[in-house]
Amino acid sequence: MCELLGVSSLHSVTLEMSFQSLMHRAKIANPDGWGAVFYEQNDAYVFREPRPATLGPANFLYSDSRRLYAFASKRCHSDGLHPPGLYYNTRHCDQQQHSIPCVGLRIQTVSVVAQALTLIASVPLSDETWVPFEENQLLVIEKGEILNMK
């Protein structure tokens, strides 16, 4: 099953993912490989491992470049297929906090003003409290804030 990571923020952030960590997860727990997509102005950039993915539960991220839509169904866990399919973590940072620690990922805020940030991931990426999605839950996120939970 694909590993998903989505970020919505009020101001620009820099994500530095440890590709060593990503490759390790892909080989051990992710037979579908890896991929990354990001927007820069009006362009979308897609990078992915060139192998087909198997069909499974419908967990997906979609963005129209303004809003991030995250939908979760189920996920393969060690005890079988069941929710949660995704997790989210919303943070509000002041100008004193410039780096946000996550396993295999470094998030650096680019601006020096207050920041709102929501992360979506297949599994929790830090020791902080991550909220599990309910089965068939949709989140709509804009500028780091959750607008709608259905």
SELUM-539345 format. One record per residue: residue in three letters; x negated, z negated, y negated of N, C-alpha, C in turn. Coordinates in pm, whole numbers, padded with zeros to 5 digits, always signed. Each point is the difference from the previous one (the first is absolute). Last residue first. Example, Ala and Ser with C-alpha at 12.3 -4.5 7.8 and 13.67 -1.06 7.14 Angstrom:
BEGIN
Ser-01285-00708+00225-00082-00006-00119+00077-00073-00109 Ala-00029+00007+00572+00089+00000-00119-00090+00000-00120 
END
This chain:
BEGIN
Lys+01580-00713-01559+00121+00033+00078-00031-00010+00146 Met-00200-00118-00528-00022-00028+00142+00131+00026+00073 Asn-00259+00122-00510+00116-00003+00086-00042-00031+00143 Leu-00308-00004-00371+00124+00029-00072+00123-00023+00086 Ile-00536-00187-00027+00105+00044+00091+00129+00015-00080 Glu-00510+00053-00204+00117-00088+00012+00103+00060+00097 Gly-00418+00217-00149-00035-00126+00065+00115-00095+00023 Lys+00050+00445-00191-00096-00075-00084-00027-00139+00055 Glu+00376+00180+00263-00049+00076-00115-00087-00091-00085 Ile+00286+00051+00516-00098-00071-00082-00045+00091-00113 Val+00379-00091+00428-00031+00096-00105-00085-00076-00102 Leu+00142-00065+00556-00041-00055-00129-00028+00115-00095 Leu+00289-00086+00492-00061+00091-00096-00035-00077-00126 Gln+00118-00103+00567+00000-00041-00141-00075+00103-00084 Asn+00094-00053+00504+00068+00102-00081+00013-00041-00147 Glu-00142-00405+00270+00020+00129+00066+00086+00091-00088 Glu-00286-00357-00257+00105-00007+00100+00013+00137+00064 Phe-00466-00179-00216+00121+00079-00022+00102-00035+00108 Pro-00383-00355-00157+00034+00106+00095+00126+00074-00042 Val-00384-00254-00308+00141-00006+00038+00029+00113+00099 Trp-00460-00303-00124+00056+00135-00002+00142-00009+00052 Thr-00396-00358-00197+00131+00018+00060+00048+00143-00020 Glu-00532-00103+00032+00112-00033-00087+00132+00018+00076 Asp-00449+00112+00158+00057-00127+00044+00117-00045-00087 Ser-00115+00530+00071-00071-00117-00051+00068-00126+00055 Leu+00160+00442+00091-00140+00032-00023-00081-00118-00052 Pro+00475+00116+00323-00056-00074-00114-00150+00023-00011 Val+00270+00395+00219-00027-00138+00038-00053-00074-00123 Ser+00153+00430-00067+00050-00012+00137-00015-00142+00053 Ala+00053+00083-00534-00096+00024+00108+00067-00017+00136 Ile+00044+00007-00589+00076+00021+00123-00102+00030+00108 Leu+00001-00237-00529-00068+00064+00111+00096+00010+00118 Thr+00021-00071-00569+00064-00021+00129-00074+00083+00103 Leu-00072-00208-00538-00048+00080+00112+00081-00035+00124 Ala-00098-00075-00577+00099-00018+00106-00039+00095+00111 Gln-00279-00229-00450+00021+00103+00101+00110-00043+00096 Ala-00244-00097-00532+00076-00050+00113+00037+00115+00094 Val-00423+00116-00274+00127-00060-00039+00071-00052+00125 Val-00414+00262-00034-00024-00142-00026+00126-00069-00049 Ser-00104+00456+00344+00030-00046-00135-00027-00151-00013 Val-00065+00221+00415-00076+00078-00095+00020-00052-00142 Thr+00010-00245+00510+00083+00043-00112-00087+00069-00103 Gln-00071-00033+00542-00059-00036-00129+00093+00048-00110 Ile-00031-00099+00564+00087+00049-00108-00055-00053-00130 Arg-00167+00090+00542-00024-00069-00127+00085+00065-00107 Leu-00028-00051+00579+00048+00070-00117-00035-00081-00123 Gly-00059-00145+00463-00035+00141+00007+00040+00081-00121 Val+00231-00451+00010-00089+00035+00110-00022+00151+00003 Cys+00098-00247-00465+00077+00037+00118-00101+00040+00108 Pro+00020-00224-00550-00062+00014+00131+00102+00035+00110 Ile-00053+00099-00548+00097-00058+00093-00055+00019+00140 Ser-00187-00008-00551-00014+00050+00135+00097-00075+00090 His-00027-00093-00469-00034+00142+00001-00010+00059+00139 Gln+00206-00429-00319-00015+00038+00139-00023+00150+00009 Gln+00078-00217-00419-00114-00070+00059-00028+00045+00143 Gln+00375+00147-00282-00125+00071-00026-00122-00068+00060 Asp+00464-00078+00246-00034-00001-00142-00134+00068-00018 Cys+00392+00085+00391-00134-00047-00034-00017-00004-00151 His+00378+00029+00430-00008+00010-00146-00131-00065-00041 Arg+00236+00220+00486-00091-00088-00075+00013+00027-00149 Thr+00237+00087+00532+00007+00028-00143-00084-00102-00074 Asn+00060+00221+00522-00056-00111-00076+00003+00042-00147 Tyr+00209+00157+00538-00032+00023-00141-00048-00130-00065 Tyr+00070+00284+00520-00005-00123-00077-00025+00036-00146 Leu+00212+00263+00484-00092-00007-00113+00008-00140-00062 Gly+00239+00092+00393-00077+00124+00002-00104+00003-00110 Pro+00224-00443+00274-00001+00085-00119-00086+00124+00019 Pro+00301-00055+00350-00038-00024-00139-00098-00117-00008 His-00017+00270+00457+00102-00076-00075-00043-00011-00145 Leu-00194+00138+00528+00046+00072-00118+00113-00077-00067 Gly-00392-00251+00309+00098+00107+00008+00036+00061-00135 Asp-00328-00358+00077+00109-00035+00093+00112+00104+00002 Ser-00389+00045-00280-00058-00035+00129+00108-00035+00103 His+00156+00331-00376-00073-00126-00008-00053-00032+00140 Cys+00214+00445-00283-00051-00049+00129-00084-00125-00026 Arg+00416+00138-00324-00142+00026+00022-00038-00052+00137 Lys+00466+00151-00343-00066-00085+00100-00146+00039+00010 Ser+00265+00115-00414+00088-00016+00114-00062-00101+00096 Ala-00045+00147-00560-00055-00054+00125+00108-00013+00105 Phe-00150+00245-00516+00104-00026+00098-00064-00047+00129 Ala-00102+00096-00565-00055-00048+00127+00115-00036+00093 Tyr-00138+00275-00494+00109-00034+00091-00063-00039+00133 Leu-00156+00047-00547-00043-00003+00138+00118-00048+00084 Arg-00044+00259-00513+00047-00109+00085-00057+00015+00140 Arg-00151+00301-00320+00046-00107-00090+00041-00122+00080 Ser-00146+00401+00211-00105-00023-00100+00041-00105-00104 Asp+00239+00087+00401+00028+00115-00087-00094-00003-00121 Ser-00031-00205+00535-00010-00021-00144+00035+00128-00072 Tyr+00024-00283+00515+00022+00122-00075-00011-00034-00148 Leu-00082-00207+00545-00018-00018-00144+00019+00135-00065 Phe+00162-00237+00509-00061+00102-00085-00010-00047-00144 Asn+00151-00083+00560-00052-00077-00112-00066+00102-00091 Ala+00291+00039+00459-00008+00061-00132-00038-00101-00107 Pro-00127+00030+00557+00094-00053-00099-00026+00059-00139 Gly-00203+00311+00345+00032-00140+00022+00099-00047-00104 Leu-00332+00448+00209+00122-00043-00067+00030-00144+00036 Thr-00504+00212-00033+00113-00013+00092+00122-00048-00078 Ala-00415+00306-00201+00053-00136+00015+00114+00001+00101 Pro-00453+00345-00057+00144-00022-00011+00038-00146+00020 Arg-00467+00160-00225+00057-00006+00134+00149-00033-00013 Pro-00416+00018-00344+00066+00120+00052+00042-00014+00146 Glu-00038-00363-00426-00073+00036+00121+00074+00116+00066 Arg+00037-00064-00531+00046-00055+00126-00089+00046+00114 Phe+00134+00008-00576-00114-00004+00092+00052-00059+00130 Val+00198+00206-00504+00030-00044+00136-00128+00011+00083 Tyr+00202-00011-00548-00115+00025+00085+00028-00060+00137 Ala+00289+00180-00467-00004-00091+00115-00118+00041+00087 Asp+00139+00070-00558-00051+00048+00127+00007-00109+00107 Asn+00096-00023-00490+00104+00078+00068-00042+00051+00138 Gln-00246-00418-00189+00079+00079-00094+00108+00076+00077 Glu-00234-00197+00337-00080-00005-00121+00063+00100-00097 Tyr+00121-00269+00507+00034+00084-00114-00103-00019-00110 Phe-00039-00056+00566+00013-00064-00130+00031+00104-00106 Val-00071-00121+00577+00061+00088-00099+00002-00076-00132 Ala-00222-00014+00546+00012-00060-00133+00057+00106-00095 Gly-00084-00137+00575+00024+00095-00107+00011-00075-00132 Trp-00123-00039+00590+00011-00054-00136+00030+00113-00098 Gly+00085-00098+00573-00102+00033-00099+00029-00059-00136 Asp+00239-00045+00440+00043+00112-00084-00099+00034-00110 Pro-00031-00375+00320-00031+00129+00064+00039+00120-00085 Asn-00117-00527-00083+00078+00104-00065-00033+00136+00060 Ala-00215-00437+00091+00143-00030-00001+00087+00113-00056 Ile-00497+00033+00078+00046-00111+00084+00153-00007+00009 Lys-00224+00331-00276-00046+00016+00139+00058-00106+00092 Ala+00095-00016-00465+00053+00125+00055-00039+00018+00146 Arg-00176-00366-00250+00143-00020+00031+00058+00125+00065 His-00442+00036-00149+00007-00097+00109+00145-00023+00041 Met-00081+00264-00377-00034+00072+00122+00007-00092+00121 Leu+00066-00195-00425+00109+00092+00032-00027+00073+00132 Ser-00340-00276-00174+00112-00080+00047+00116+00088+00043 Gln-00360+00214-00196-00045-00056+00127+00112-00084+00061 Phe+00055+00171-00429+00030+00099+00102-00050-00045+00137 Ser+00158-00280-00435-00112+00007+00090+00034+00100+00110 Met+00201+00010-00505+00026-00036+00138-00127+00013+00081 Glu+00164-00060-00526-00118+00038+00077+00022-00049+00142 Leu+00293+00098-00486+00001-00047+00139-00127+00050+00067 Thr+00190-00095-00531-00092+00072+00085+00005-00062+00138 Val+00377+00036-00429-00087-00084+00082-00092+00091+00079 Ser+00364+00016-00466-00086+00059+00103-00081-00106+00073 His+00459-00165-00207-00117+00070-00055-00085+00052+00114 Leu+00403-00190+00126+00034+00023-00140-00109+00081-00069 Ser+00079+00050+00534-00051-00095-00098+00041+00040-00141 Ser+00036+00081+00585+00064+00034-00127-00046-00104-00100 Val-00136+00189+00532-00026-00084-00116+00077+00054-00119 Gly-00054+00024+00592+00054+00053-00125-00027-00098-00112 Leu-00123+00133+00552-00038-00083-00114+00054+00067-00125 Leu+00025+00028+00594+00043+00037-00134-00050-00100-00103 Glu-00100+00210+00533-00015-00116-00087+00036+00044-00140 Cys+00176+00224+00482-00079+00010-00123-00004-00133-00074 Met+00051+00047+00536+00085+00000-00117-00089+00000-00123 
END
